[in-house]
Amino acid sequence: MSENEPTPAEIMAEASFAIREPPKVLVPVEVLEGESVSASLVEFLAPAEVVLLGYHVLPEQTPTEQASMQFEDRARTAIDDIAAAFREEGREVETRVAFTHDRDATVDRVAAETDATAVLLPNPVGAVEDVVVPIRGAIDVDRLADLVATLLAGREGSVTLWGIDTGGEFDAAAAVERARETLAERGLATDRVRTEITETDSAVRAVVDRSGEFDVIVMGEGGPGLLSSLFGDPAERVAEGAVAPVLVVRD
């Protein structure tokens, strides 16, 4: 066997990963406020199944039925324009439009209805080559590994598994090692995976401070539910402070 030929273990890992259903990413976009998805993010997310949720938050006194009659055509045109970019990458996209008084509840509901693996909190980004996975507590390693391995398959790029130790009983080193092994089982070459451990008092501050070093942040839900993770503590604070897009992997 030549040095460039895959080992039997690597062939089995790739075959095993190939038969898995692709992960699904929910992308909420506030379409009537001009939000969109950059071309580099479209390319990065293209290997996954994508659900585009075009939403608009209404004042409390505005009935959703009234808003739907007034704005639905505009919202659907805007979300279809974004979907067209994904279709140019060869991926069919599910689209939804929602007028809501509660963004958090709507995103949580659609994520549950579509069984989304992860939810994107978009920030502007250039070419996606360096992905970081901050591991600061219990995560669904299988779902995270499926997502990362799928998005990085067939393209250049590396992933940093970053264990963040804030004290307590969480074993950051063990969690990082399990994530590394699971990525290898999914067929991601070991030379594309880096690992590191950091001790800090604030995981959120640590991630925000280093967010400029990476192109995309992939983090576990790390809480009782997607709502608190997306729009509360800690992922929303990471997304607000970070300069990179954030993918929140649902438990």
Solvent accessible surface area in square Angstrom, and as a share of the most:
residue,aa,sasa,rsa
1,M,155,0.69
2,S,64,0.41
3,E,177,0.79
4,N,144,0.74
5,E,90,0.40
6,P,62,0.39
7,T,59,0.34
8,P,86,0.54
9,A,73,0.57
10,E,83,0.37
11,I,91,0.46
12,M,141,0.63
13,A,16,0.13
14,E,95,0.43
15,A,57,0.44
16,S,51,0.33
17,F,33,0.14
18,A,81,0.63
19,I,147,0.75
20,R,98,0.36
21,E,142,0.64
22,P,46,0.29
23,P,9,0.06
24,K,48,0.20
25,V,0,0.00
26,L,0,0.00
27,V,0,0.00
28,P,11,0.07
29,V,0,0.00
30,E,37,0.17
31,V,9,0.05
32,L,29,0.14
33,E,111,0.50
34,G,65,0.62
35,E,76,0.34
36,S,67,0.43
37,V,15,0.09
38,S,42,0.27
39,A,86,0.67
40,S,22,0.14
41,L,2,0.01
42,V,5,0.03
43,E,88,0.39
44,F,2,0.01
45,L,0,0.00
46,A,12,0.09
47,P,42,0.27
48,A,0,0.00
49,E,58,0.26
50,V,3,0.02
51,V,2,0.01
52,L,0,0.00
53,L,1,0.00
54,G,0,0.00
55,Y,10,0.04
56,H,29,0.13
57,V,58,0.33
58,L,11,0.05
59,P,72,0.45
60,E,137,0.61
61,Q,150,0.67
62,T,28,0.16
63,P,65,0.41
64,T,45,0.26
65,E,119,0.54
66,Q,97,0.43
67,A,0,0.00
68,S,33,0.21
69,M,173,0.77
70,Q,116,0.52
71,F,47,0.20
72,E,51,0.23
73,D,119,0.62
74,R,138,0.50
75,A,1,0.01
76,R,101,0.37
77,T,82,0.48
78,A,31,0.24
79,I,0,0.00
80,D,66,0.34
81,D,96,0.50
82,I,16,0.08
83,A,0,0.00
84,A,46,0.35
85,A,38,0.29
86,F,0,0.00
87,R,97,0.35
88,E,151,0.68
89,E,88,0.40
90,G,72,0.69
91,R,66,0.24
92,E,133,0.60
93,V,12,0.07
94,E,72,0.32
95,T,38,0.22
96,R,71,0.26
97,V,26,0.15
98,A,16,0.12
99,F,25,0.10
100,T,13,0.07
101,H,63,0.28
102,D,72,0.37
103,R,77,0.28
104,D,45,0.23
105,A,44,0.34
106,T,10,0.06
107,V,0,0.00
108,D,41,0.21
109,R,117,0.43
110,V,2,0.01
111,A,0,0.00
112,A,62,0.48
113,E,95,0.42
114,T,10,0.06
115,D,96,0.50
116,A,0,0.00
117,T,13,0.07
118,A,0,0.00
119,V,0,0.00
120,L,0,0.00
121,L,18,0.09
122,P,44,0.28
123,N,33,0.17
124,P,116,0.73
125,V,29,0.16
126,G,49,0.48
127,A,73,0.56
128,V,3,0.02
129,E,89,0.40
130,D,47,0.24
131,V,3,0.01
132,V,2,0.01
133,V,0,0.00
134,P,1,0.00
135,I,0,0.00
136,R,37,0.14
137,G,18,0.17
138,A,92,0.72
139,I,24,0.12
140,D,46,0.24
141,V,5,0.03
142,D,71,0.37
143,R,57,0.21
144,L,2,0.01
145,A,1,0.00
146,D,25,0.13
147,L,0,0.00
148,V,2,0.01
149,A,3,0.02
150,T,14,0.08
151,L,1,0.01
152,L,1,0.00
153,A,54,0.42
154,G,90,0.86
155,R,57,0.21
156,E,145,0.65
157,G,18,0.17
158,S,16,0.10
159,V,0,0.00
160,T,3,0.02
161,L,0,0.00
162,W,3,0.01
163,G,0,0.00
164,I,0,0.00
165,D,37,0.19
166,T,69,0.40
167,G,45,0.43
168,G,80,0.77
169,E,181,0.81
170,F,54,0.23
171,D,83,0.43
172,A,4,0.03
173,A,59,0.46
174,A,54,0.42
175,A,21,0.16
176,V,6,0.04
177,E,68,0.31
178,R,131,0.48
179,A,1,0.00
180,R,77,0.28
181,E,80,0.36
182,T,10,0.06
183,L,0,0.00
184,A,35,0.27
185,E,105,0.47
186,R,13,0.05
187,G,28,0.27
188,L,7,0.04
189,A,44,0.34
190,T,89,0.51
191,D,128,0.66
192,R,52,0.19
193,V,19,0.11
194,R,124,0.45
195,T,66,0.39
196,E,60,0.27
197,I,82,0.42
198,T,41,0.24
199,E,144,0.65
200,T,31,0.18
201,D,137,0.71
202,S,29,0.19
203,A,14,0.11
204,V,21,0.12
205,R,135,0.49
206,A,16,0.12
207,V,3,0.02
208,V,38,0.22
209,D,105,0.54
210,R,59,0.21
211,S,3,0.02
212,G,60,0.58
213,E,102,0.46
214,F,19,0.08
215,D,33,0.17
216,V,1,0.00
217,I,1,0.00
218,V,1,0.00
219,M,1,0.00
220,G,2,0.02
221,E,9,0.04
222,G,42,0.40
223,G,30,0.29
224,P,138,0.87
225,G,26,0.25
226,L,5,0.03
227,L,67,0.33
228,S,43,0.28
229,S,1,0.00
230,L,1,0.00
231,F,32,0.13
232,G,31,0.30
233,D,85,0.44
234,P,16,0.10
235,A,0,0.00
236,E,28,0.12
237,R,115,0.42
238,V,1,0.00
239,A,13,0.10
240,E,128,0.57
241,G,39,0.37
242,A,9,0.07
243,V,98,0.57
244,A,2,0.02
245,P,0,0.00
246,V,0,0.00
247,L,1,0.00
248,V,0,0.00
249,V,3,0.02
250,R,34,0.12
251,D,91,0.47
